[in-house]
Amino acid sequence: MQTHRRKRKKLKSEINVVPYIDVMLVLLIIFMVTAPLLNLGVDIELPESEVAKSISVDKDPVVVSVDEAGNFYMTEPKGERIKLDANALRERMAAYVRNNPKQPVYVAGDGKVEYSKVYDAMAQLQAAGVPKVGLMGQPPPDKAK
């Protein structure tokens, strides 16, 4: 009788890192793709104020106004003031920006309006493709008068 001895295989004490490298590369790609999409804010150009200097512009700006009730209005240069809802504002500004890409756009909010309504107006302008949005303000009344 022959007894068969089984040969035992030696255990490997090495860690296979290939799956970890694959997972790392997939995560890297996911982060690289999603990082530019995490821009949650609205790009605005706030004027610097040293006693509220006026801004000089070459062209008359388009003014988007928000009144105390939260209604949106659009005033084109040398045009009339038009009352619009949020969707109409976005569509109209998208068409306007396609024809006039260098036209300055300002948002004027009533002092008593909720900030969220002014922010909604800026978000609609950004969705319409407006590259820069400025905020309008009024200098304080002269105390000498």
Buried (B, 14 or more C-beta within 10 A) or exposed (E): EEEEEEEEEEEEEEEEEEEEEEEEEEEEEEEEEEEEEEEEEBEBEEEEEEEEEEEEEEEEBBBBBBBEEBBBBBBBEEEEEEEBEBEBBBBBBBEBBEEBEEBBBBBBBBEEBEEEBBBBBBBBBBBBBBEEBBBBBEEEEEEEE
